[in-house]
Amino acid sequence: MIFFLIFLGTFLIMECVTWCTHKYVMHGSMWYFHADHHQPKYANVFERNDIFFVIFAVPSIVLFYYGVEGGLNYKFFIGLGIMFYGLCYFMIHDVLIHQRFKWFKHTNNKYLIGLRKAHKIHHKHLGKEYGECFGMLFVPFKYYKI
């Protein structure tokens, strides 16, 4: 039970980490890597912004490695929480919102429509200033109204 709570807590904390990283790092000192994500899309499959998937994957991989020494320990479940958050982020951000993969093109789900609306508001600014809606899985309730 404690390992499940560690996993769940890590997953939820990752939304806060993502929000802060998005607002203060991606729209701050690492804007060079994130800027192409706010520009019109080209035929290129990858963006410089994709480096952030690698940056977030490294701690998860390291925690998996040290989390299996001598049997499963709490580090493994922290890594699992980070990994599952990353998977959800990928499915929401790259598949559902930006349609980089054409798996879920249409939805009537109010929550998913709200996520799309909030992200669209985030992308209305092409520069790094004046951004809003930096979260991914939890966005203000006003975007859930249809």
Secondary structure, DSSP 8 states (H G I E B T S, - for coil): -HHHHHHHHHHHHHHHHHHHIIIIIIIIITHHHHGGGGS---S-S--GGGHHHHHHHHHHHHHHHHHSTTS--HHHHHHHHHHHHHHHHIIIIIIIIS-SS-S------HHHHHHHHHHHHHHT--SSSS-----SS---GGGG--
